[in-house]
Amino acid sequence: MNQLQKGDKKLLNAWVFYDWANSVYSLVIASAVFPLFYMALFSEDQSYIHVFGTEIKNSALISFVTAAAFLVVAFISPLLSGIADYVGNKKFFMKFFCYLGALSCIGLYWFSLEHIYISLLFYFFGLIGFWGSLVFYNSYLPDIAFVEQQDAISAKGYSLGYIGSVILLVISLVLILSSPDEEKIMQMRYSFVMVGIWWIVFSQYTYYHLPKGNTNSQKVTTAILFNGFKELKKVWISLEENIVLKKYLTSFFVYSMAVQTVMLVATYFGEQEIEWESEGAATTGLITCILLIQLVAVLGAILTSKASVKYGNITTLIFINCFWIVLCVAAYFIKLPLHFYIMAALVGLVMGGIQSLSRSTYSKLLPETQDTASFFSFYDVAEKIGIVIGMLVYGIIDQITGSPRFAIVFLAIFFIVGVLLLRKVPKK
């Protein structure tokens, strides 16, 4: 096969298609079906499980496992970045993490409380496989696209990934809702298998056309392995001279903890705390809320972008953080499905906005002469460490109090601190 040239439309479309392949994980496994499946394994009067030598609340347990997985991801991301930058066969590493994640999703078919340790390992490695493959996937962008093509092709990838994941989620939803109550759990297990197969099958088009990597075929030495950490250290040192960027990054680190945690625990909260009419109504309602958040997030990103043009990035971020504070406090009082639908719409509105604006604000504050790839690697690691802290805080409060309501309200503190720190960042 003749190797496609950089900038070739077929090559760009092949790269984009991996978003279609892997985004089903983030929507079906991380956000929608798996949380419902996991909580359904516990009876109404059983919300604790004996694991790791102690009694742990079900939702707290999954929070701790998620935090552990993101801690591993935060550590290995710089290692993988170092490898991706220097080793020729980056396609091998991308495939490895892709198959690790996809096969782990298929392994969730056998998830059970009786075999909780191996079950949690499937969940753990699914998350690591997803994020690990993204490191190499993202590193391909400058290899396959010219600078003037990169923004458009990256946006196309996100769009295609959103469409693909929604299609599979809707298929899963139809299969689950059309089944009798006693078969719904089994249909959820089938959806995990579909995610794994979808991920593997559709990624083949990407692998067929992507080059192995750059032409450098060095062996992985210790210096290369730890190059990613050296780059992060350089960024850390440079922040001492760039006070504005340091102040902004500190504020982002704090409020991002809460944003990412809410994204990851929303379905668990809704399943536990909302008074649904029946189990079927809960399944329908919660997956509908996830889809609602996805749709409204697009609108939120557009509105936020327009607001930032008129009022400035920092002022807009302060307003959005204040809105988040109100949502966290309000979450303590919501009980009815209608309230949860309204909350989902409002969360979607500010979730899409705060994520897109945070990243673009960071990009604007970067020094022009520096290596932006290293700065964004630092940004990603900071975000993942924030997820670790946020999930741990949520899990600990949930475990101690027995209610996620207190944990959600506590997250408001992160947004309050975020606002105070943002106020110290110069508006221009």
N, C-alpha and C positions, 0 to 999 in steps of 0.2 A: 504493500500500500504506500502510495506517495504521501509524504508528510505535508499537511496543509500549512500554508504560510501564515505568519502572524497577521492578524487583521482580516483573514478570510472569513466570509459570512458563515460558512458551514462550520468552521472551527469555533467561532463565537457562539453559535447556536448550540453546539455540542457542549460547550462549557456551561452555558445557561441551563441546559437541560438537567444538570445535576441538582439544581434547585427544585425542579419538578420532582426529582427522585427522592430527595432526602427530607423535604419540608413536611412530609406526612408524619415523620417522627414527632416533630415539635408540636403539631396540632393534635394528632390522635393519641399519642403516648403521653407526652408531657402535660398537655392541657385538658383534654376532653375525656376520652374513653377509659384510659387506664385509671385515673383517679376514681371514677365511678365504679369500675370493676373492683378496685382495691378495697374501697369502703363497703361494697356489697358483700365482701367475704366475711364481714363481721356482723353478728346478729345485733338487734337493737339494744340489747342489754349487755353487749360485750364490745367495749371500745378499747380494751387493754389487751396486750399480748405479752407473754413471758418470753423474752429474748435478750441475749447478751447478759444473762444472769440477773435480770430485773424485770419489773413490770413497766412497760412503756405504752403510752397511748398511741393508737394506730396512726393518727395524723402526725403526731410528733415523731414517730419512728421514720416515716417516709421523709419528713423534713430533715432529720439527721442524716439519712442515707444520701439524700440529694446534696446536702452540704458537703459530705465526704467526697462525693463524686466531683463536685465543682472544685474542691480543694486539690484533688488530683489533676483536674483539667488546668487549673491555674498554675500548677507546678510544671506540668509537661508541655504546656503551650510554648514557653520560651525555648525548651529543648527541641520541640518539633520545628519551631521557626528557624532555629539554627541549622537543623538538618535540611529543611526545605530550601534555605538560601544557598547551600553549598553542594548538596548531593544531587547527582544527575537524575536518579530514578525516583523522583518524588511521586510518580504515579503509583509505585508499589506501596508507599506508605499511605497514600490516599485510599487505595483499595483495601488495605489491611484494616483501617479504622472503619471504613464503610461496611465491610463484611462483619467486623466485630459488632457494630451497632445493629445491623440488620438481623444477624443470627440471634443476637440477644433479644430482639423484639419477638422473633419467632419463639424463642425460649420462654417468653412470658405466657405462652399458651399453657404451660404446665405450672404457672404460679399458683402456690397454695400455702395456707397457713401451716399445714403439717410439715412442709419442707421450706420453711421461711428463709433459711440462710441461702440456699441455692437460688431461691426465687428472688431475693433481694439482690443477689449477684447479677442476675440477668438484667434487672432494672439499672443497677450500677454501671455495668459495662455498656448497656444501650446508650446511656447518657455520654459516657466517655467516647464511645465510637462515633456518635453524632458530632460532638464538638472537636474531636481529634481530626476527623476527615475534613472539617471546615477549615482548619489551619492550612492544609495543603491545597484545598480547593481555592481559597482566597489568594494564596501565594501564586497561583497560576495566572491571575488576572493580568499582571504586567507582561507575562510571557506570551499571551495569546491576543492581547488587544493593545492598540496604540493609545497614548494618553488621551487623545480627543475622543476615543471610543469608550473609555472605561466607565464614565458616569452612566451613560445610556445603557450599556450592556449589564452593568451591575443592577440598575433599576429594573431591567427586563427580567433578570434572574429572580428578584424578589417577587415580581408580579406573577411569573410563571409558577413559582413555588407556592404562592398563596392560592392560585387557581387549583393546582394539583392536590394540595392538602385538603381544600374544601370539598373537592369532588369525592375523595376517599372518605372523608368524615361523613358526608351526606349518605354515601353508600352504606357505611357502617351503621349510621343512625336508622336508615330504612330497614336493614336486616334485624337490628335489635328491637325496634318498635313493632315490627310485624310478627315477632315471635311471642309465644306464650311466656308468662312471667318466669316459669321454671326453666326456660331455654335461653333467656336473655344473657345470662352469664356465659354460656357457651358461645353465643354470637359475639360477645365481647372478645373472647379468646380467639375466635376466628379473625377478628379485626386486627389483632396483634400480628397474626401470621400474614395477613394481607399487607400490612405495613412493611414487614421484612421482605416479602417477595417483591412488592412494588419498588422498594428502595434498590434491591439488587438488580432487578430486570431493567428498570429505566436508566440505571447508571451505566449500563453497558454501552449505550450510544456515546456517552461522554468519554468512557475509557477507550473506545475504538478510535476516536479522532484526536484526543489529547496527546501531545508529545510526552515522552518519558519525563522530561524536565529540561533544565538547562544542559549545556554540553559539558559541564564540569563533572567529572567522575571520580572525585576524591573519595577516599575512604573516610568513614566517620571517626575522626580523631577526637580526643578530649577537648581540644581547643574549639573545634567545630561544634561539638555537642553543647558546650556552654556559651557559645557565641551569643545566643538569644539573651542570656542573663547579663552578659557584658553590655549589650545594647540597652537593656533596661536600666542598668546602673548608670550609663552615660546620660540617659534621659533624666534620671533622678537627680544627678549632679547638676544638670543644666537648669533644672527647675529652681535652684537657688538663685539663679540670675534672672529668671523670668517670673517675677512675683505675681503678675496678673494671671498667668497660666497656672501657677501653683495654687493660688487662691480659688480659681475656678475648679480645678481638678479635685481639690479637697471637698468643695461643696458637692460636686458631682458624685464623688465616692460615697458621701453620707446619704444623700437622698436616693441614689441609685439602689442602695441596699433595700430600701423599702419598696421601690417600684418593682424591681425584679422579684422580690418575695411575694408581693401581691399577685403578680402574674402566675407564679408557680403554685400558690395555695388557694386561689380563688374557687376552684371546683371543689376542693376538700371542704372549704368553709361553707359553700352553698349546700353541699350534701348533708353536712352535719347540723347546720343551724337554721335552715329554712324549713318551714312547716308545709311540705309538699302534700298534696292530697293522697298520693300513692307512690309506690316505687317507680312505676312507669312514668308518672307525671314528673318525678324528680329527674329521671334520665332524659326525657324530652326537654324539660325546662333548662337543665344545666348545659346540655349540648347546644341548645338554641342560644343561650347566653354567651357561650364561647364564640359562636358564629357572629352574634351581634357585636361583641367586642372587636372581632376581626374587621368587620365592615365599618364600624364607626371609627376605628383607629385610623383608617385611611382618610376619612373626613377630618378627624382631629389633626392629623399631620398637615393637611392643606390649610386649615384655619390657623393653626399655630404659625405656619410659615408666613402667612399674611400679617398676623399680629406682630411678628418679630420685625417685619419690614417697617411697620408703622410706629411701634413702641420700643424696638430694640430687643436684642436677644435676652439680656440679663433681666430686664423688667418683665418680659413675658415669662421667663422661667420662674421668677419670684411669684408671679400670679398663679402659674400652674401648680407650684408647690403648695401655695395657700389653699388652692382648690382640693389638692390631695389631702391636706390636713382635715378639711371639712368632711371628705368622703370617709376617711378612717374613723373619725368620731361617729359619723352617722351609721357606719357599719355595725356598731355595737347595738343599735336599736332595731335593725331590720329583722323581720321574722317571716313576712308573707312573700310569696312568689312574685307578686307585682312589684314590691319594694326591690327585690333582687334584680328584676329586669331593668328597672330604672337605674339602679346602681351600676349594672353591667354597661348600660349605654353611656353613663357619665364616666365610668372608668375607661372605656374604650376611647372616649373623646380626648381625655388627657394622657392616656397611655401612649397612643400613637404620636401625640404632640411632643411629649417630654423626651421620648427616645430620639426622634428625628432632630429636634432642636438642640438637644444636649450634644449630639455628635457633630452637628454642623458648627455649633458655637466653639467646640474644642478645635475643630479644623481651622476656624478663622483666627484663633489665638496662637496657632503654632508659628514658631519662627521660620521665616522663609528659607533660610540657608541650611536648615537641618534636615535630616533624613526622616521624612514623615512616617515611613513604615515602622520605624522604631517607636515613634511617639504613639502610633495607633496600637502597637503591640502592648505598650505600657497601659494605654486606655483600656484595652480588652482585659488584661490581667487584673487591673484595679476593679473593673466591673465584676469579674468572677469572684474575687476575694470578697467584694461587697455582698455577693449572693451567699457566699459561705457564712458570713457573719449574720446577714439577715435571716437566713433559714435556721441557723442555730438559735438566734434570739427568739424567733417565732416558735420553734420546737420546744425550747426550754419553758417558755411561758405557757404554752399549750399543755405541756406535761405537768407543770406545777399547779396550774389553776383548773385544769380539766376542761377549759373552754377556749376556743380560738378567738372568741370575741375580744378578750382582754389582750391577746397577742396583736390583733389588728389595730386596736386603739393605741397600743404601745408603739406601733410603727409610725404613728403620727409624730412622735418625738423626733424621728430621723428627718421628717420633712420640715419640722420647726427649726431644727439645727441647720438644715440645708438652706432655709430662707435667710437665717442670720448670717451664714457664711456667704451666700450670694450677694447680700447687701454690701459686703466688703469688697466685692469685685467691681472695678470701675465700669460704668455703664457703656463707655465707648472705648 
